[in-house]
């Protein structure tokens, strides 16, 4: 079967889970309410990674809806994405980077997703309608040196649409490189393994402009023979693969688990890029967030397990004012931060400290 046919086998309804989990009527009705708010889609491959004997299984937490998602404390746009939208489907928050929300679709809808307000609510390929406007903007703004094609999941676009992006972006002189944001190597490696046309296309266009794939492994059990093969396929095609992990309660908020994940990623050729503080998203905040001070300690212990290459990542949070690195818990009880990227140039590289409570998981006004 083609990858599109395989996706048609995803679990998407309360009825699908009722058959799998043998839910009673009360739980079934609660699940239906959750799915009215936040759609579900789970690939058969990712489902096979769950240890069903463990109700707290981390793979399960990332894909099976929980009643805790009805807790809507938090925000649906924690990083000011709406205010940074310059063309429908295009964000320009940082001068050098353009981020394209190319589709609302993903191979799997992660329960910790920070774009729950958008992802899965429509299957529209945004770029099919606004692609020319998006690329005209990038072409006109010569300060932009890289484009991130994200979503949703960039590899849920058709090969034809991906090619349209690459045709235009590789022809723009001031673009140095192009990134694709995709979790398909992790949740649906068949998109890469079973589609040589996609891989060949990436290889061909990478001769014109450097192409990177940025993916999203969160737990060592996601590193399987299939996901490793998908990564190796990209590497063999000349496409470097980098990883962004989110620090998630009940998934990887343990120094040993996080440290093993980072070690195993570098072992298969995936370079850790960022560890993100989980955002205070409605339906996510009180289920997955880890306090910042505790998170720093976890990340530092995990970092101490790595070699030099494995240490080349930053622990950051995506604030509406910029990407802020969490540098240290200081002896006076405060926490040291630094702007790694800033929306306002006056903040670029700025160091600052904050007094945080032991339970504080995010920064308010800075």
C-alpha positions as CSV (number, residue, x, y, z in Angstrom):
1,X,0.0,0.0,0.0
2,X,1.0,3.6,-0.5
3,X,1.7,5.8,2.4
4,X,-1.6,7.7,1.9
5,X,-3.4,4.3,2.0
6,X,-1.6,3.3,5.2
7,X,-2.8,6.6,6.8
8,X,-6.4,5.7,6.1
9,X,-5.9,2.9,8.6
10,X,-5.2,5.3,11.4
11,X,-7.3,5.2,14.6
12,X,-9.4,8.4,14.5
13,X,-12.7,7.8,16.3
14,X,-14.0,7.1,19.8
15,X,-15.3,3.8,18.4
16,X,-11.8,2.8,17.3
17,X,-10.5,3.3,20.9
18,X,-13.5,1.7,22.5
19,X,-12.8,-1.5,20.6
20,X,-9.1,-1.4,21.6
21,X,-9.4,-0.3,25.2
22,X,-12.8,-1.9,26.0
23,X,-14.1,1.4,27.4
24,X,-17.2,1.6,29.6
25,X,-20.0,3.9,28.4
26,X,-19.0,6.8,30.7
27,X,-15.4,6.7,29.5
28,X,-16.6,6.4,25.9
29,X,-18.8,9.5,26.2
30,X,-15.9,11.5,27.8
31,X,-13.6,10.4,24.9
32,X,-16.2,11.6,22.4
33,X,-16.2,15.1,24.1
34,X,-12.4,15.3,24.0
35,X,-12.3,14.4,20.3
36,X,-14.8,17.2,19.6
37,X,-12.2,19.6,21.0
38,X,-9.0,17.9,19.8
39,X,-9.0,15.4,17.0
40,X,-7.2,12.1,17.3
41,X,-5.2,10.2,14.7
42,X,-2.8,7.4,15.5
43,X,-0.8,5.4,13.0
44,X,-0.9,1.6,13.3
45,X,2.9,1.7,13.5
46,X,3.1,4.0,16.5
47,X,0.2,2.1,18.2
48,X,2.4,-1.0,18.1
49,X,5.0,0.7,20.3
50,X,2.6,0.9,23.3
51,X,3.1,-1.4,26.3
52,X,-0.6,-2.0,27.1
53,X,0.3,-3.6,30.4
54,X,1.4,-0.1,31.7
55,X,-1.4,2.5,32.0
56,X,1.3,5.1,32.4
57,X,3.3,4.0,29.3
58,X,5.0,7.1,27.8
59,X,4.2,6.2,24.2
60,X,0.5,5.8,25.2
61,X,0.6,9.3,26.9
62,X,1.8,10.9,23.7
63,X,-0.9,9.5,21.5
64,X,-4.0,8.3,23.4
65,X,-6.4,11.1,24.5
66,X,-6.8,11.7,28.2
67,X,-9.7,13.2,30.2
68,X,-7.1,15.8,31.4
69,X,-7.3,17.4,28.0
70,X,-10.7,18.9,29.0
71,X,-8.8,21.1,31.4
72,X,-8.5,24.2,29.2
73,X,-6.4,26.2,31.6
74,X,-3.7,28.0,29.6
75,X,-3.6,29.5,26.1
76,X,-4.1,28.3,22.6
77,X,-1.3,30.6,21.3
78,X,1.5,30.7,23.9
79,X,4.2,32.1,21.6
80,X,2.3,34.9,19.8
81,X,2.1,33.0,16.5
82,X,-0.9,35.0,15.3
83,X,0.8,38.3,15.8
84,X,3.8,37.1,13.8
85,X,1.7,36.0,10.8
86,X,2.5,38.2,7.8
87,X,0.8,36.2,5.1
88,X,-1.8,33.4,5.6
89,X,0.4,30.4,6.4
90,X,3.6,32.3,6.9
91,X,5.2,33.6,10.2
92,X,8.1,36.0,10.3
93,X,9.1,36.3,14.0
94,X,12.9,36.3,13.7
95,X,14.5,38.4,11.0
96,X,16.5,35.6,9.3
97,X,13.8,32.9,9.5
98,X,10.5,32.4,7.7
99,X,8.2,29.7,9.0
100,X,5.6,28.2,6.7
101,X,2.6,26.4,8.2
102,X,2.2,24.3,5.1
103,X,-0.6,22.0,6.3
104,X,-2.9,21.4,9.2
105,X,-2.4,17.6,8.9
106,X,0.0,15.3,10.7
107,X,0.5,11.5,10.4
108,X,-0.3,11.4,14.2
109,X,-1.8,14.1,16.4
110,X,0.4,14.2,19.5
111,X,-1.5,15.0,22.7
112,X,1.1,17.5,23.8
113,X,0.9,19.5,20.5
114,X,1.3,23.3,21.0
115,X,-0.7,24.0,17.9
116,X,-3.8,22.1,19.1
117,X,-5.8,25.2,18.0
118,X,-4.9,24.4,14.4
119,X,-3.7,20.9,13.8
120,X,-6.2,18.3,12.7
121,X,-9.1,20.8,12.4
122,X,-8.8,20.9,8.6
123,X,-7.1,18.8,6.0
124,X,-6.5,21.9,3.8
125,X,-3.0,22.2,2.3
126,X,-2.6,25.8,3.1
127,X,0.1,26.4,0.6
128,X,-2.0,25.2,-2.3
129,X,-4.0,28.4,-2.0
130,X,-1.4,30.9,-0.6
131,X,1.9,29.4,-1.8
132,X,2.6,32.2,-4.3
133,X,1.9,34.9,-1.7
134,X,4.1,33.1,0.8
135,X,7.0,32.8,-1.5
136,X,6.7,36.3,-3.0
137,X,7.0,37.6,0.6
138,X,10.2,35.5,1.2
139,X,11.6,36.6,-2.1
140,X,11.0,40.3,-1.3
141,X,12.6,40.1,2.2
142,X,16.3,39.7,1.6
143,X,17.0,39.5,5.4
144,X,15.5,36.0,5.4
145,X,18.2,33.5,5.0
146,X,16.3,30.3,5.8
147,X,12.9,28.8,5.4
148,X,11.3,26.3,7.7
149,X,8.5,24.3,6.1
150,X,6.4,23.1,9.0
151,X,2.7,22.5,9.8
152,X,1.2,20.2,10.9
153,X,3.8,18.0,9.3
154,X,5.6,19.1,6.2
155,X,5.9,15.6,4.9
156,X,2.1,15.2,4.9
157,X,2.1,17.4,1.9
158,X,2.1,15.7,-1.5
159,X,5.4,15.3,-3.3
160,X,4.0,17.7,-6.0
161,X,3.5,20.4,-3.4
162,X,6.9,19.9,-1.8
163,X,8.4,20.2,-5.2
164,X,6.7,23.5,-5.7
165,X,8.2,24.8,-2.5
166,X,11.7,23.6,-3.5
167,X,11.5,24.9,-7.0
168,X,10.9,28.4,-5.7
169,X,13.0,28.4,-2.6
170,X,16.1,27.0,-4.1
171,X,16.0,29.7,-6.8
172,X,16.1,32.6,-4.2
173,X,19.6,33.8,-3.8
174,X,19.4,35.0,-0.2
175,X,18.1,31.7,1.0
176,X,21.0,29.7,2.4
177,X,19.2,26.5,3.5
178,X,15.7,25.0,3.9
179,X,14.3,23.0,6.8
180,X,11.5,20.5,6.9
181,X,9.8,20.0,10.2
182,X,8.4,16.5,10.4
183,X,7.7,13.8,12.9
184,X,7.2,11.1,10.2
185,X,10.6,9.4,11.0
186,X,9.2,8.8,14.5
187,X,5.5,8.1,14.1
188,X,5.2,7.0,10.5
189,X,8.6,6.1,9.0
190,X,6.9,4.5,6.0
191,X,6.5,8.0,4.5
192,X,10.2,8.0,4.0
193,X,11.0,4.3,3.6
194,X,8.2,3.6,1.1
195,X,8.5,6.7,-1.1
196,X,11.8,6.7,-3.0
197,X,10.4,9.6,-5.1
198,X,10.4,11.9,-2.0
199,X,13.9,10.9,-1.0
200,X,15.3,11.3,-4.5
201,X,13.6,14.8,-4.7
202,X,15.2,15.9,-1.5
203,X,18.6,14.6,-2.7
204,X,18.3,16.4,-6.0
205,X,17.3,19.8,-4.6
206,X,19.9,19.5,-1.8
207,X,22.5,20.0,-4.5
208,X,21.1,23.5,-5.1
209,X,20.5,24.5,-1.4
210,X,21.3,22.7,1.8
211,X,18.2,20.9,3.1
212,X,17.8,19.8,6.7
213,X,15.1,17.6,8.3
214,X,14.2,18.6,11.9
215,X,12.3,15.8,13.7
216,X,10.9,15.1,17.1
217,X,12.0,12.1,19.2
218,X,10.8,12.3,22.8
219,X,11.5,8.8,24.2
220,X,14.2,6.1,23.7
221,X,11.4,3.6,22.7
222,X,10.7,5.7,19.7
223,X,14.1,4.8,18.3
224,X,13.2,1.5,16.5
225,X,14.6,-0.4,13.6
226,X,12.0,1.4,11.3
227,X,12.7,4.9,12.6
228,X,16.4,4.3,12.5
229,X,16.1,3.1,8.9
230,X,14.1,6.2,8.0
231,X,16.8,8.4,9.5
232,X,19.5,6.5,7.7
233,X,17.7,6.8,4.4
234,X,17.7,10.6,4.8
235,X,21.3,10.7,5.8
236,X,22.3,8.5,2.8
237,X,20.5,11.0,0.6
238,X,22.7,13.8,2.0
239,X,20.0,15.3,4.3
240,X,21.2,16.0,7.8
241,X,18.7,15.2,10.6
242,X,18.4,17.2,13.8
243,X,16.0,16.7,16.7
244,X,13.9,18.8,18.9
245,X,12.7,17.1,22.1
246,X,10.0,18.5,24.4
247,X,10.4,17.9,28.1
248,X,7.2,16.1,29.1
249,X,5.9,15.0,32.4
250,X,5.5,11.3,32.5
251,X,7.4,10.8,29.3
252,X,11.0,12.0,29.6
253,X,11.2,14.0,32.9
254,X,13.8,11.6,34.2
255,X,17.5,12.3,33.7
256,X,18.3,8.7,32.8
257,X,15.6,8.4,30.2
258,X,16.4,11.8,28.7
259,X,20.1,11.0,28.7
260,X,19.6,7.7,27.0
261,X,17.4,9.3,24.4
262,X,20.1,11.9,23.6
263,X,22.9,9.2,23.5
264,X,20.9,6.9,21.2
265,X,20.0,9.8,18.9
266,X,23.6,10.8,18.3
267,X,24.5,7.1,17.8
268,X,22.1,6.9,14.8
269,X,23.3,10.2,13.4
270,X,20.5,12.5,14.7
271,X,22.0,15.6,16.3
272,X,20.1,17.0,19.3
273,X,19.1,20.6,18.6
274,X,16.8,21.9,21.3
275,X,15.1,20.6,24.4
276,X,11.9,22.7,24.7
277,X,10.1,23.6,27.8
278,X,6.5,22.3,27.3
279,X,4.3,25.3,26.6
280,X,1.2,26.2,28.7
281,X,-1.2,25.2,26.0
282,X,-4.9,24.7,26.9
283,X,-5.5,20.9,27.1
284,X,-1.7,20.3,27.5
285,X,-0.5,22.6,30.4
286,X,-1.6,20.7,33.4
287,X,-0.9,17.3,31.9
288,X,2.6,17.6,30.5
289,X,4.4,20.6,31.9
290,X,7.5,20.2,34.2
291,X,8.5,23.1,36.5
292,X,11.4,25.1,35.0
293,X,13.8,24.7,37.9
294,X,13.2,21.0,38.0
295,X,13.5,20.9,34.3
296,X,16.9,22.6,34.3
297,X,18.2,20.0,36.8
298,X,16.9,17.1,34.7
299,X,18.4,18.5,31.5
300,X,21.8,19.1,33.1
301,X,22.0,15.6,34.5
302,X,21.1,14.2,31.1
303,X,23.7,16.5,29.4
304,X,26.4,15.1,31.7
305,X,25.8,11.7,30.2
306,X,26.7,12.9,26.7
307,X,29.9,13.3,24.8
308,X,30.9,16.5,23.1
309,X,28.6,16.2,20.1
310,X,25.7,15.1,22.3
311,X,26.0,18.2,24.4
312,X,25.3,20.5,21.4
313,X,21.8,21.4,22.3
314,X,20.0,24.1,24.3
315,X,17.2,24.0,26.8
316,X,14.8,26.7,25.7
317,X,11.3,28.0,25.9
318,X,9.5,29.7,23.1
319,X,8.2,32.9,24.6
320,X,6.2,35.4,22.7
321,X,9.2,37.7,23.0
322,X,11.7,35.2,21.7
323,X,13.4,31.9,22.1
324,X,14.9,32.0,25.7
325,X,17.6,29.7,26.9
326,X,17.4,28.4,30.4
327,X,21.0,28.7,31.6
328,X,21.3,27.9,35.3
329,X,19.7,27.7,38.7
330,X,21.8,30.2,40.7
331,X,23.0,29.9,44.3
332,X,20.7,32.8,45.4
333,X,17.7,30.8,44.3
334,X,17.0,32.7,41.1
335,X,17.3,31.3,37.5
336,X,19.5,32.7,34.8
337,X,18.1,33.1,31.2
338,X,19.4,34.3,27.9
339,X,17.7,35.3,24.7
340,X,18.9,32.8,22.1
341,X,16.7,34.5,19.5
342,X,14.7,37.7,20.0
343,X,11.7,39.2,18.3
344,X,12.9,42.7,19.2
345,X,16.6,43.3,18.3
346,X,17.1,45.2,21.6
347,X,16.7,41.8,23.4
348,X,19.2,39.9,21.3
349,X,21.6,38.0,23.6
350,X,20.2,39.7,26.7
351,X,20.9,37.9,30.0
352,X,18.4,38.2,32.8
353,X,17.4,36.5,36.0
354,X,14.0,35.6,37.5
355,X,12.9,34.4,40.9
356,X,10.8,31.3,40.2
357,X,8.7,29.2,42.5
358,X,9.4,25.5,42.6
359,X,6.2,24.8,40.7
360,X,6.5,27.6,38.0
361,X,6.5,26.2,34.5
362,X,6.5,29.3,32.3
363,X,7.5,33.0,32.2
364,X,5.0,35.8,32.2
365,X,5.9,39.3,31.3
366,X,9.6,39.9,31.0
